[in-house]
Amino acid sequence: MTRSARFVLAALALAPLALAQPSRPTLTGHVVDSEGAPITGAHVSIATAAVKEGVSPY
């Protein structure tokens, strides 16, 4: 089997893994102050720099 044929077979075998990625990413973490203490009840907004639109779960 040629090198290019092995590459094509490997690409075809791995293609479903690329399609299995979720369409909506998830961001998790903790909100803390400058001393590391947790901030309870904090609301976080995410904005894209390209379109400057905010997305908030609240």
TAGIMO-V279520 format. One record per residue. N is the residue number from 1. PSI is psi in radians with two decimals (999 if undefined). OMEGA is omega in degrees with one decimal (NA if undefined). BURIAL is 1 if it has 16 or more other ideal C-beta (glycine too) atoms within 10 Angstrom, else 0. Layout:
N_PSI_OMEGA_BURIAL ; N_PSI_OMEGA_BURIAL
//
This chain:
1_2.35_-177.5_0 ; 2_2.86_-178.9_0 ; 3_-0.72_-179.5_0 ; 4_-0.61_177.8_0 ; 5_-0.69_176.6_0 ; 6_-0.68_178.6_0 ; 7_-0.78_179.7_0 ; 8_-0.78_178.8_0 ; 9_-0.72_178.4_0 ; 10_-0.72_178.5_0 ; 11_-0.73_178.4_0 ; 12_-0.62_180.0_0 ; 13_-0.58_-177.4_0 ; 14_-0.18_-177.3_0 ; 15_-0.74_179.4_0 ; 16_-0.50_178.3_0 ; 17_-0.65_178.6_0 ; 18_-0.60_-179.8_0 ; 19_-0.25_-177.5_0 ; 20_0.03_179.5_0 ; 21_2.46_179.8_0 ; 22_2.59_-179.4_0 ; 23_-0.33_177.2_0 ; 24_2.03_179.3_0 ; 25_2.82_179.1_0 ; 26_2.36_178.2_0 ; 27_2.17_178.6_0 ; 28_2.73_178.1_0 ; 29_-2.96_-178.9_0 ; 30_2.52_176.6_0 ; 31_2.16_-179.0_0 ; 32_2.75_175.8_0 ; 33_-3.05_-175.1_0 ; 34_-0.32_178.7_0 ; 35_0.02_177.4_0 ; 36_0.05_178.4_0 ; 37_2.41_-179.1_0 ; 38_2.53_176.4_0 ; 39_1.87_-178.1_0 ; 40_2.54_178.0_0 ; 41_0.25_-179.4_0 ; 42_2.46_175.1_0 ; 43_2.35_-176.6_0 ; 44_2.35_175.3_0 ; 45_2.50_178.2_0 ; 46_2.34_178.7_0 ; 47_2.48_175.3_0 ; 48_2.37_-178.7_0 ; 49_-0.51_-175.2_0 ; 50_-0.75_-176.4_0 ; 51_-0.11_177.7_0 ; 52_0.71_175.3_0 ; 53_2.37_178.5_0 ; 54_2.61_176.0_0 ; 55_2.15_-179.4_0 ; 56_2.40_-179.7_0 ; 57_-0.03_-175.9_0 ; 58_999_NA_0
//
